[in-house]
Structures are given as structure tokens and as C-alpha cells.
Amino acid sequence: MEVQIRRMKEVSPAIVSQLDEILDEPWEVAQGEKFLANPDNALFLAFVGERVAGFLTGYRLQRLDKNRAEVLLYEIEVREEFRRQGIGKKLIGALNAWAAETGAFQTWVLTYSDNTAAMALYKSMDGEEDPPGTRMFTYYIDDTKGLEI
């Protein structure tokens, strides 16, 4: 099976249709175009022939306190029938190569410790798990409330 990884700058309706089968929510054209237009955003697709076998999204984050950036691996998904064939590793490899090209000094990802498939994938790519006690806090922005600054 030959797998081709491509960083997408635009997507056709046929690709959007395939992505809709594996995305958590349907592709919204306007939001997708905004995402793809930003050079600090990356969408990588894994193709087996003309079929989208998986995707990865990443964000380049410029650090204020460093002369370099870092890259967040935001989401990765591989279709069930293509899992355990190295596609996730190839997608992460493409993201890491892009990170290096953009001058980033690291790539990082968040996941749940009970997500055994993700934990195994990230460890297999020599990812270093953060120390125990590391936690993430999320602030949900409600458009109906004013933000006091």
C-alpha cells in the first residue's frame, strides 16, 4: 500500500466529502478556507490512491519569549481500515518536517492518558510525556458575555 502525505492549501468538494466522513463535524467551507489561508495553520492529508485515509491539523505558534516558534499537533485521525499501517506516523513526520521548515523548536500534542491508541502512537514517535501533575485548563468563550480586560 502506497501512502502519499500532502500539505493542503485548498481542497476540492470531493476531498471535503471524504473529510466529512472522518471529521467530528461537517466541513464548513468558509471556516475551512480561513484555516487554509493562514500560513501558520497546516492540514496534512494521507492518501491511499485517491482516497483520504487520514488527516492531521497543526498550528504554528510564535513564542514571544523565544526567537523561534512551536507547533501544536491539534488533531489527527486515520480511518479505521487504515490504522496500524504507519499512516499516523507519516502524518506526524510530515508535521515535524513542516515545523522544522518554519523554524519551530518543538512540536507538542495533548491527549487523554486513557487514550491508549494515541499514547502508543505518540510514544512510538519518540514523544516525551510531560511530568505527572501537568494539567490543561480550558476557558470557554461565551459570545453573549462581555469580556472584562
C-alpha positions as CSV (number, residue, x, y, z in Angstrom):
1,M,0.0,0.0,0.0
2,E,1.5,3.3,-1.1
3,V,0.6,6.3,1.1
4,Q,1.1,9.8,0.0
5,I,1.1,12.7,2.5
6,R,0.3,16.2,1.2
7,R,0.0,19.5,2.9
8,M,-3.2,21.0,1.6
9,K,-3.5,24.7,0.6
10,E,-7.0,24.2,-0.8
11,V,-9.4,21.3,-1.0
12,S,-11.9,20.2,-3.7
13,P,-15.5,19.3,-3.0
14,A,-14.6,15.6,-3.5
15,I,-12.0,15.9,-0.8
16,V,-14.3,17.8,1.5
17,S,-16.9,15.0,1.1
18,Q,-14.2,12.4,2.2
19,L,-13.1,14.6,5.1
20,D,-16.7,14.9,6.3
21,E,-16.7,11.1,6.7
22,I,-13.9,11.3,9.3
23,L,-14.2,14.8,10.8
24,D,-16.1,15.3,14.1
25,E,-18.3,17.9,12.5
26,P,-19.0,18.6,8.8
27,W,-16.6,20.8,6.9
28,E,-17.7,24.4,6.8
29,V,-16.4,26.0,3.6
30,A,-15.9,29.5,5.0
31,Q,-14.1,28.3,8.1
32,G,-12.1,25.8,6.1
33,E,-11.0,28.5,3.7
34,K,-9.9,30.7,6.6
35,F,-7.9,27.9,8.1
36,L,-6.1,27.0,4.8
37,A,-5.4,30.7,4.0
38,N,-3.4,31.2,7.2
39,P,0.2,30.1,6.6
40,D,0.6,29.3,10.3
41,N,-2.1,26.6,10.0
42,A,-1.4,23.2,8.4
43,L,-3.7,20.5,7.1
44,F,-2.0,17.3,6.1
45,L,-3.9,14.6,4.3
46,A,-2.8,11.0,3.9
47,F,-3.9,9.5,0.5
48,V,-4.1,5.9,-0.5
49,G,-4.7,6.2,-4.2
50,E,-7.4,9.0,-4.4
51,R,-8.9,8.1,-1.0
52,V,-8.3,10.2,2.0
53,A,-7.0,7.7,4.6
54,G,-6.4,10.2,7.4
55,F,-5.7,13.8,8.3
56,L,-3.7,15.9,10.8
57,T,-4.1,19.6,11.7
58,G,-1.4,21.7,13.3
59,Y,-0.8,25.3,14.3
60,R,2.5,27.2,14.3
61,L,2.6,29.3,17.5
62,Q,5.2,32.1,17.5
63,R,6.7,32.5,21.0
64,L,7.1,35.9,22.5
65,D,9.9,34.8,24.8
66,K,11.9,32.8,22.2
67,N,13.3,33.6,18.8
68,R,11.5,30.5,17.4
69,A,8.1,29.1,17.3
70,E,6.5,25.8,18.4
71,V,3.9,23.7,16.6
72,L,0.7,22.3,18.2
73,L,-0.4,19.0,16.7
74,Y,-4.1,19.7,17.2
75,E,-5.9,16.7,15.7
76,I,-5.1,13.5,14.0
77,E,-7.4,10.8,12.7
78,V,-6.9,7.8,10.5
79,R,-9.8,5.8,9.1
80,E,-10.4,2.5,10.9
81,E,-9.4,0.4,7.9
82,F,-6.1,2.1,7.5
83,R,-5.0,2.1,11.2
84,R,-1.8,0.3,12.4
85,Q,-0.2,0.7,9.0
86,G,2.1,3.6,9.8
87,I,-0.1,6.4,8.4
88,G,-0.3,8.3,11.7
89,K,3.5,8.1,12.0
90,K,3.8,9.5,8.5
91,L,1.4,12.3,9.2
92,I,3.3,13.3,12.4
93,G,6.6,13.0,10.4
94,A,5.2,15.5,7.9
95,L,4.1,17.9,10.6
96,N,7.6,17.7,12.3
97,A,9.2,18.4,8.9
98,W,7.0,21.4,8.4
99,A,7.8,22.6,12.0
100,A,11.5,22.4,11.2
101,E,11.0,24.3,7.9
102,T,9.2,27.1,9.8
103,G,11.9,27.4,12.4
104,A,9.9,25.8,15.2
105,F,11.9,24.3,18.1
106,Q,9.3,21.8,19.2
107,T,6.0,20.1,18.3
108,W,3.6,19.2,21.1
109,V,0.2,17.5,21.5
110,L,-2.3,17.0,24.2
111,T,-4.3,13.8,24.8
112,Y,-6.0,11.9,27.5
113,S,-3.9,9.3,29.3
114,D,-6.6,6.7,28.8
115,N,-6.5,7.1,25.0
116,T,-4.2,4.1,24.6
117,A,-4.0,4.3,20.8
118,A,-2.9,8.0,20.9
119,M,-0.5,7.3,23.8
120,A,1.1,4.4,21.9
121,L,1.4,6.5,18.6
122,Y,3.0,9.5,20.3
123,K,5.4,7.4,22.3
124,S,6.4,5.4,19.2
125,M,7.4,8.6,17.5
126,D,9.8,9.3,20.5
127,G,7.4,11.9,22.0
128,E,8.3,12.6,25.6
129,E,5.4,12.5,28.1
130,D,5.2,15.6,30.3
131,P,5.8,15.1,34.0
132,P,2.9,13.9,36.3
133,G,0.8,16.8,37.5
134,T,0.8,18.6,34.3
135,R,-2.7,19.8,33.6
136,M,-4.5,21.8,30.9
137,F,-7.2,24.4,31.7
138,T,-9.8,25.4,29.2
139,Y,-11.7,28.7,29.1
140,Y,-14.9,28.5,27.0
141,I,-15.7,31.9,25.5
142,D,-19.4,32.7,25.5
143,D,-20.3,35.3,22.9
144,T,-23.2,36.5,25.0
145,K,-20.9,37.6,27.9
146,G,-18.6,40.6,27.7
147,L,-15.0,40.0,28.5
148,E,-13.6,42.4,31.1
149,I,-10.0,43.2,30.4
